[in-house]
Amino acid sequence: MKKWISLSIIVLLLTGCEKLDQRTGELKRMEEETVIKVKTVSAYTVVENQEARMLETAGVVMPKQELGLSFGTSGKIASILVQKGASVKAGQTLATLDQSSLQAGIQAAAGQVASANIRRSKALSGPESHEIQTRKLQVEKAKELAAKAEREYAQATVLFANGAIAKDELDRLALAQKQAKLSLEEEEIAYNKLMKGADRLDVEEAQVGVSQANVQLSRAKQEAADAVLKAPFSGVVAAVSQLSSEQTGPGSEVIRLVDTSSWIVKLQVDSEQIGLWQTGATVQVKSADGSEAEGKVTFVSPVMDQNVGAYPVEVTVDGSAANWKGGMTVTCHYPVAGKNAPIVPVASIGISDEEYYVMKIKENTVEKTPVKVGALHGTFYEVLEGLEPGDQIVGAGLSYVVDGEAVKVADE
């Protein structure tokens, strides 16, 4: 009996130990699974931004000037004097039209000007002596004719009273006497007018004629000038669009001229950074091929471009300092003084519901914390609100953690 009891006790003890070992194993596995579920994250400790930083903004290179040139009048192209790639000076003739008809127009207009000037000079000087003498003789002749008509009419009156002539004859002589008298008056008026010298109305009319002739001459000369295409500025011929002997006209581009004496880098700066950009500031400009040049901020727009939601900024670079091409993309490095504001990596900032946030690490647990960001300094954001120096945040991979999740910090 005692032996059986001992065996039972031994069996119970063995069974209990087995269950204990099983339970211990389960707890160990649960602990291991719990450890496995804790995500490992990289952390970043927030520090104040005391040092100067560089704003990096991409821009597009444009030449100082680019202009399509066309003739100011229609005609056949007589000659094109430059080729693509040629360097030209301001005022240099680049192309011409056939000017044969235009020169004929200038000569005709010049002749009209000369004739008008002669008429004006004559009007200003008044009548010449031979004109006065001729008019005086005409007055004397009119007086004689008037006196003769007067005598004939007087004789006819006596004859009619005696019945020697008919009434029709008397009326004819009366009309002749009257017409002779009117002719005399007209000649005397003309003579008196001539004796007064230059007539004001004649002088004014002659002056108008001169002005009109000069307008025609100026127009003809302008048309001839419009038939010569000259460089408005020094630069490089980028394209020649037409050939000699082709018909062309105003607004039809013949040559495209580019001024590469300096380059304009056009930037679009967001509202968070535009307050940092100042006209006259020095900027380092780097191209994709590694070349660098120093530029100056020459324009900061006072208003936002609503089409892109940013402020236009221009940086001017001396053309001799960089062998660039229009349309290239470059990066402008703009130095700004440091502020007493924390800075964090761009990768540590998330955006949710149009709000910026970070994942702050507290006692191995992440906490989603809204922040207000400021300027972008290369790969770092300024944080204006929401963080303090010394705070620890998830440095990257925000999409792999959620608010309230337990984490393990791997490194900083």
C-alpha positions as CSV (number, residue, x, y, z in Angstrom):
1,M,0.0,0.0,0.0
2,K,2.7,2.4,1.0
3,K,4.6,1.6,-2.1
4,W,1.6,2.4,-4.3
5,I,1.1,5.8,-2.6
6,S,4.8,6.6,-3.2
7,L,4.5,5.8,-6.8
8,S,1.4,8.0,-7.1
9,I,3.2,10.9,-5.5
10,I,6.1,10.5,-7.9
11,V,3.8,10.5,-10.9
12,L,2.0,13.6,-9.7
13,L,5.3,15.4,-9.1
14,L,6.5,14.5,-12.6
15,T,3.3,15.6,-14.2
16,G,3.4,19.0,-12.3
17,C,7.0,19.6,-13.4
18,E,6.1,18.9,-16.9
19,K,3.2,21.4,-16.9
20,L,5.4,24.0,-15.2
21,D,8.0,23.5,-17.8
22,Q,5.4,23.9,-20.5
23,R,4.0,27.0,-18.9
24,T,7.5,28.5,-18.6
25,G,8.1,27.8,-22.2
26,E,4.9,29.5,-23.2
27,L,5.7,32.6,-21.1
28,K,9.2,32.7,-22.7
29,R,7.7,32.5,-26.2
30,M,5.3,35.3,-25.4
31,E,8.1,37.4,-24.1
32,E,10.1,36.8,-27.3
33,E,7.1,37.6,-29.5
34,T,6.5,40.8,-27.5
35,V,10.1,41.8,-28.0
36,I,9.9,41.0,-31.7
37,K,6.8,43.3,-32.0
38,V,8.6,46.4,-30.7
39,K,9.9,48.3,-33.7
40,T,13.4,49.6,-33.9
41,V,13.6,53.3,-35.0
42,S,16.4,55.8,-35.6
43,A,16.2,58.8,-33.4
44,Y,17.2,62.4,-33.7
45,T,17.8,64.7,-30.8
46,V,16.5,68.3,-31.5
47,V,19.2,71.1,-31.2
48,E,19.0,74.8,-31.7
49,N,20.1,76.3,-35.0
50,Q,22.9,78.7,-34.1
51,E,25.0,78.5,-37.2
52,A,24.4,80.1,-40.6
53,R,22.6,77.9,-43.0
54,M,22.2,77.6,-46.8
55,L,18.8,77.8,-48.5
56,E,18.9,75.6,-51.6
57,T,16.5,76.6,-54.4
58,A,16.3,75.3,-57.9
59,G,16.0,77.7,-60.8
60,V,16.1,78.0,-64.6
61,V,18.8,79.8,-66.5
62,M,17.7,82.4,-69.0
63,P,19.8,84.8,-71.1
64,K,19.8,88.5,-70.3
65,Q,17.9,89.3,-73.5
66,E,16.4,87.2,-76.2
67,L,14.6,88.8,-79.2
68,G,13.2,87.7,-82.5
69,L,14.1,90.4,-85.1
70,S,11.9,91.3,-88.1
71,F,11.9,94.0,-90.8
72,G,9.6,97.0,-90.3
73,T,8.3,96.9,-93.8
74,S,7.4,94.3,-96.5
75,G,9.6,93.3,-99.3
76,K,12.0,90.8,-100.8
77,I,15.1,89.9,-98.7
78,A,18.1,91.1,-100.6
79,S,20.8,89.8,-98.3
80,I,21.4,88.1,-94.9
81,L,24.8,89.0,-93.6
82,V,25.2,86.7,-90.6
83,Q,25.0,83.0,-89.8
84,K,23.9,81.1,-86.7
85,G,26.4,81.3,-83.9
86,A,27.9,84.5,-85.1
87,S,28.7,87.2,-82.5
88,V,27.4,90.6,-83.4
89,K,27.7,94.2,-82.0
90,A,24.9,96.6,-81.3
91,G,24.0,98.5,-84.4
92,Q,25.5,96.0,-86.8
93,T,23.6,95.4,-90.0
94,L,22.3,91.8,-90.1
95,A,20.0,91.7,-93.2
96,T,18.5,94.0,-95.9
97,L,15.5,94.2,-98.2
98,D,15.5,95.2,-101.9
99,Q,15.5,99.0,-101.7
100,S,15.2,100.1,-105.4
101,S,11.6,101.2,-105.1
102,L,12.2,102.7,-101.7
103,Q,15.0,104.9,-102.9
104,A,12.8,106.1,-105.8
105,G,10.2,107.1,-103.3
106,I,12.8,109.1,-101.3
107,Q,13.8,111.0,-104.4
108,A,10.2,111.8,-105.4
109,A,9.4,113.0,-101.9
110,A,12.6,115.1,-101.8
111,G,11.5,116.8,-105.1
112,Q,8.1,117.6,-103.5
113,V,9.9,119.2,-100.6
114,A,12.0,121.3,-102.9
115,S,9.0,122.6,-104.8
116,A,7.1,123.4,-101.6
117,N,10.0,125.4,-100.3
118,I,10.1,127.4,-103.5
119,R,6.4,128.2,-103.2
120,R,6.9,129.2,-99.6
121,S,9.9,131.5,-100.4
122,K,7.9,133.2,-103.1
123,A,5.0,133.7,-100.8
124,L,7.2,135.2,-98.1
125,S,9.0,137.6,-100.5
126,G,5.8,139.0,-102.0
127,P,5.3,140.0,-105.6
128,E,8.1,140.7,-108.0
129,S,8.5,143.9,-109.9
130,H,7.4,142.5,-113.2
131,E,4.3,141.2,-111.6
132,I,3.5,144.6,-110.2
133,Q,4.1,146.2,-113.6
134,T,1.9,143.7,-115.4
135,R,-0.9,144.2,-112.9
136,K,-0.6,148.0,-113.3
137,L,-0.9,147.8,-117.1
138,Q,-4.0,145.6,-116.6
139,V,-5.5,148.3,-114.4
140,E,-4.8,151.0,-117.0
141,K,-6.3,148.8,-119.8
142,A,-9.4,148.2,-117.7
143,K,-9.7,152.0,-117.1
144,E,-9.6,152.7,-120.8
145,L,-12.2,150.0,-121.6
146,A,-14.4,151.4,-118.8
147,A,-14.1,155.0,-120.1
148,K,-14.9,153.8,-123.7
149,A,-17.9,151.9,-122.5
150,E,-19.1,154.9,-120.6
151,R,-18.8,157.2,-123.7
152,E,-20.6,154.7,-125.9
153,Y,-23.4,154.4,-123.5
154,A,-23.8,158.2,-123.2
155,Q,-24.0,158.6,-127.0
156,A,-26.5,155.7,-127.2
157,T,-28.7,157.5,-124.7
158,V,-28.9,160.6,-126.9
159,L,-29.5,158.5,-130.0
160,F,-32.2,156.5,-128.4
161,A,-33.9,159.7,-127.2
162,N,-34.0,161.0,-130.8
163,G,-35.2,157.6,-132.1
164,A,-32.0,156.8,-133.9
165,I,-31.4,153.4,-132.2
166,A,-33.6,150.7,-130.8
167,K,-34.1,149.9,-127.1
168,D,-32.2,146.6,-127.4
169,E,-29.1,148.4,-128.6
170,L,-29.3,150.8,-125.7
171,D,-29.6,147.9,-123.2
172,R,-26.6,146.1,-124.8
173,L,-24.4,149.2,-124.4
174,A,-25.6,149.7,-120.8
175,L,-24.6,146.1,-120.0
176,A,-21.2,146.6,-121.6
177,Q,-20.7,149.7,-119.6
178,K,-21.5,148.0,-116.4
179,Q,-19.2,145.0,-117.1
180,A,-16.3,147.2,-117.9
181,K,-16.8,149.0,-114.7
182,L,-16.8,145.7,-112.7
183,S,-13.6,144.6,-114.5
184,L,-11.9,147.8,-113.5
185,E,-12.8,147.3,-109.9
186,E,-11.5,143.8,-109.9
187,E,-8.2,144.8,-111.4
188,E,-7.8,147.7,-108.9
189,I,-8.4,145.3,-106.0
190,A,-5.9,142.8,-107.3
191,Y,-3.3,145.6,-107.8
192,N,-3.9,147.0,-104.3
193,K,-3.5,143.6,-102.8
194,L,-0.3,143.0,-104.7
195,M,1.1,146.3,-103.5
196,K,0.6,145.3,-99.9
197,G,3.4,142.6,-100.1
198,A,3.3,139.0,-98.9
199,D,-0.2,137.7,-98.2
200,R,-0.7,136.0,-94.8
201,L,-3.0,133.3,-96.2
202,D,-0.6,132.6,-99.1
203,V,2.3,132.3,-96.7
204,E,0.3,129.9,-94.4
205,E,-0.8,127.8,-97.4
206,A,2.8,127.5,-98.6
207,Q,3.9,126.5,-95.1
208,V,1.3,123.7,-95.0
209,G,2.6,122.5,-98.3
210,V,6.2,122.3,-97.0
211,S,5.1,120.4,-93.9
212,Q,3.2,117.9,-95.9
213,A,6.1,117.4,-98.3
214,N,8.5,116.8,-95.3
215,V,6.1,114.3,-93.8
216,Q,6.1,112.3,-97.0
217,L,9.9,112.5,-97.2
218,S,10.3,111.3,-93.6
219,R,7.9,108.4,-94.3
220,A,9.9,107.4,-97.3
221,K,13.1,107.5,-95.4
222,Q,11.6,105.5,-92.5
223,E,10.5,102.8,-94.9
224,A,14.0,102.6,-96.3
225,A,15.4,102.4,-92.7
226,D,12.9,99.6,-91.9
227,A,14.3,97.7,-94.8
228,V,17.6,97.3,-93.0
229,L,17.7,94.9,-90.0
230,K,20.2,96.0,-87.4
231,A,21.2,94.4,-84.0
232,P,19.5,96.3,-81.2
233,F,22.1,94.9,-78.7
234,S,25.4,92.9,-78.8
235,G,24.9,89.1,-78.7
236,V,24.9,85.8,-80.5
237,V,22.8,84.8,-83.5
238,A,20.7,81.9,-82.2
239,A,18.7,81.3,-85.4
240,V,18.2,82.4,-88.9
241,S,14.6,81.7,-90.0
242,Q,14.5,83.0,-93.6
243,L,16.6,83.1,-96.7
244,S,17.6,85.6,-99.3
245,S,15.0,86.3,-102.1
246,E,12.1,85.3,-99.8
247,Q,9.2,87.7,-99.3
248,T,8.8,88.9,-95.7
249,G,7.0,91.5,-93.8
250,P,6.6,93.2,-90.4
251,G,6.3,90.7,-87.5
252,S,7.8,87.8,-89.5
253,E,10.9,86.7,-87.6
254,V,14.1,86.6,-89.7
255,I,16.8,86.4,-87.0
256,R,16.8,85.5,-83.3
257,L,19.4,87.3,-81.2
258,V,20.5,86.3,-77.7
259,D,22.5,88.4,-75.2
260,T,24.7,86.2,-73.1
261,S,26.7,88.9,-71.4
262,S,24.9,87.8,-68.3
263,W,22.5,85.1,-67.2
264,I,19.2,85.5,-65.3
265,V,18.4,82.6,-62.9
266,K,14.6,82.6,-62.4
267,L,13.5,81.1,-59.1
268,Q,10.1,80.4,-57.4
269,V,10.4,80.9,-53.6
270,D,7.7,79.8,-51.3
271,S,6.0,82.1,-48.7
272,E,8.0,80.6,-45.8
273,Q,11.3,81.6,-47.3
274,I,10.6,84.8,-49.3
275,G,11.2,87.0,-46.3
276,L,14.9,85.8,-46.2
277,W,15.7,86.9,-49.8
278,Q,17.1,90.4,-50.1
279,T,18.1,92.4,-53.3
280,G,21.8,92.6,-53.6
281,A,22.6,89.5,-51.6
282,T,25.3,87.2,-52.9
283,V,24.3,83.7,-54.1
284,Q,26.4,80.7,-55.1
285,V,24.9,79.1,-58.2
286,K,25.7,75.4,-59.1
287,S,24.9,73.6,-62.3
288,A,24.3,69.9,-62.8
289,D,27.8,69.5,-64.3
290,G,29.4,70.8,-61.1
291,S,30.3,74.2,-62.4
292,E,29.8,77.1,-60.0
293,A,29.4,80.9,-60.3
294,E,28.7,83.8,-58.0
295,G,25.5,85.8,-58.6
296,K,23.6,88.7,-57.1
297,V,19.9,88.8,-56.2
298,T,18.6,91.5,-58.6
299,F,14.8,91.1,-58.2
300,V,12.5,89.9,-55.4
301,S,8.8,90.1,-56.4
302,P,6.6,92.0,-53.9
303,V,3.6,89.8,-55.0
304,M,3.0,86.1,-55.3
305,D,2.6,84.5,-58.7
306,Q,-0.9,83.0,-58.3
307,N,-0.3,80.5,-61.1
308,V,2.4,78.7,-59.1
309,G,1.7,79.9,-55.6
310,A,5.3,81.2,-55.1
311,Y,7.2,84.5,-55.3
312,P,9.4,85.1,-58.4
313,V,13.1,85.9,-57.6
314,E,15.9,86.6,-60.1
315,V,19.6,86.1,-59.6
316,T,22.0,87.7,-62.2
317,V,25.3,85.9,-63.0
318,D,28.0,87.5,-65.2
319,G,28.1,85.6,-68.5
320,S,31.9,85.4,-68.5
321,A,31.8,83.5,-65.2
322,A,29.7,80.6,-66.5
323,N,29.5,78.7,-69.7
324,W,25.8,78.0,-69.4
325,K,22.9,77.5,-71.8
326,G,19.4,78.9,-71.7
327,G,16.9,76.5,-70.1
328,M,19.4,74.8,-67.8
329,T,18.4,73.9,-64.3
330,V,20.7,75.1,-61.5
331,T,20.7,75.3,-57.8
332,C,21.1,78.6,-55.9
333,H,22.7,78.4,-52.4
334,Y,21.6,81.4,-50.4
335,P,23.2,81.9,-47.0
336,V,21.0,83.0,-44.1
337,A,21.9,83.8,-40.5
338,G,21.1,81.1,-37.9
339,K,18.1,81.6,-35.6
340,N,17.4,80.3,-32.1
341,A,15.0,77.8,-33.5
342,P,15.3,74.0,-33.5
343,I,16.2,72.3,-36.7
344,V,15.2,68.7,-37.7
345,P,15.8,66.5,-40.8
346,V,13.3,66.8,-43.6
347,A,12.7,63.0,-43.3
348,S,11.5,63.5,-39.7
349,I,8.6,65.8,-40.8
350,G,5.3,64.3,-41.8
351,I,2.2,65.9,-43.3
352,S,-1.3,64.9,-42.3
353,D,-4.5,66.8,-43.0
354,E,-2.4,69.8,-44.3
355,E,-0.6,69.9,-40.9
356,Y,3.0,69.1,-40.2
357,Y,3.9,66.7,-37.4
358,V,6.8,64.7,-35.9
359,M,6.8,61.4,-33.9
360,K,8.2,62.4,-30.5
361,I,9.8,59.5,-28.5
362,K,8.8,59.4,-24.8
363,E,9.7,56.4,-22.7
364,N,10.1,54.1,-25.7
365,T,6.7,55.2,-27.1
366,V,6.1,57.4,-30.1
367,E,3.7,60.3,-29.8
368,K,2.3,62.2,-32.8
369,T,3.1,65.9,-32.2
370,P,1.9,68.8,-34.5
371,V,4.6,71.3,-35.4
372,K,4.9,74.6,-37.3
373,V,7.8,74.6,-39.7
374,G,9.8,77.6,-41.0
375,A,12.5,77.9,-43.6
376,L,14.1,74.9,-45.3
377,H,17.9,74.8,-44.9
378,G,19.2,72.2,-47.3
379,T,17.9,68.9,-45.8
380,F,16.8,70.5,-42.5
381,Y,13.6,72.3,-41.5
382,E,13.4,75.0,-38.9
383,V,10.6,74.2,-36.4
384,L,9.0,77.3,-35.0
385,E,6.5,75.6,-32.7
386,G,6.0,72.2,-31.2
387,L,9.6,71.1,-30.2
388,E,12.2,72.1,-27.7
389,P,15.9,71.5,-27.8
390,G,16.6,68.1,-26.3
391,D,13.4,66.5,-27.5
392,Q,13.9,63.1,-29.2
393,I,12.0,62.3,-32.4
394,V,11.9,59.6,-35.0
395,G,14.5,60.6,-37.6
396,A,13.1,58.8,-40.6
397,G,10.5,56.2,-41.7
398,L,7.4,57.9,-40.2
399,S,5.1,55.7,-42.3
400,Y,6.2,52.6,-40.4
401,V,5.2,53.8,-36.9
402,V,1.8,54.9,-35.5
403,D,0.8,57.1,-32.6
404,G,1.2,55.4,-29.3
405,E,3.3,52.5,-30.6
406,A,6.2,51.1,-28.5
407,V,9.6,51.5,-30.2
408,K,13.2,50.7,-29.5
409,V,15.8,53.4,-30.3
410,A,18.6,52.0,-32.4
411,D,20.9,55.0,-32.8
412,E,20.9,58.7,-33.5
